[in-house]
């Protein structure tokens, strides 16, 4: 059965990709500011942000201003699974499914080498890639993931920089949401016309950061 429009974590609409890019670019902005940047009506932008928040991709925060009236709401990317219920539930579910898979196929278990935290990060990353329709093909021995086909080909011709930027930021954030040593090392778009390549790294004794991902055009 074909997926619904709202599937793939709500990212198959270019307007939502633009909104997510705006949130990534300047976190902590208000609804009206985001709407102005993406050139959408405030109500339309609010509806799109609600979808993105329900998918665990952004979280809203009410500011305490000390003045009367409804507190303003600002929007941030989700970089900690505890900031968003959907993100936390996805991470927990991904870990449970990963644990089950490793019990059924022990040859896939690299917990002894990488540690439980790294495996939880990888589980969450694979789940995210599957959820957005990129069909990950992981090579755990090389910490590399091939993704294909691109579900966002509809926007690649005119919006390639936007599409790639949003997805690279999401990869970083998926790894940041859980504590662990895995970080994004590089993303190489279109190794072939239908395949991109993700390379990961494991930092010994250090916490991964949002920095260090290289994009190869």
Phi, psi and omega in degrees: 000133179299148177288152176284164181302325185280355178285186187056038177059028175074016189257010181270012173248128183298329180297322178289325176298320178295318179296316180296322176298320179296320178293318178298318187293316180222085179298152175090013179270159180274166183306311184298324180293319179293316180301319180295320181294319184269000177060048176234157175297148181303317181295320177295317179297319178300317180296318179295318179296325178297320177296314181296325177289320178295334179271000178078023182259334173224161172225146182259152182219127177275130180273140174267113185256343181078010177240164181291160178105170180293130180296141178291152180249134175240162187236138181228155168294154176273107178248001175220125184301337180283351179281346187211127183300318182296320179296318180295317180295321177296317180296316179297317181293321179296318178297317180298316180291322177297317178299318179296316180300319181289332175290324180282331181227077185304336180294344178272353187276114177247022182300320182297328182273315188262334183097158184295322181295318179296319180295323178296320177298315181295319177302314181295322181293315179298319181297318178300314182297321177294319182296327181267008171082024182263002172047069183294141175238088187283145169240088186298330182294332180252001185050049179230145178230125170267137178235132180191155350279170180280115179285356186246023180300335179299338183246355187294322185300317185253342188229033186301314182300317179297310183300312182295318180299314180299314184289327176294317177298321179294323177299314178301315184292325177300321179285328179288332188296338179239141179293140179163174188266357185279134177225161177280124180266313180200156172231127178244100180290143170054055169302323167232172180301342183234011185221136172244161184233132178248128176245134181247165175220156178241121179268120180288119174070014179232159179268131179296150178240177179278359183262167170098001177272128180252133177258126176257118183287000000 
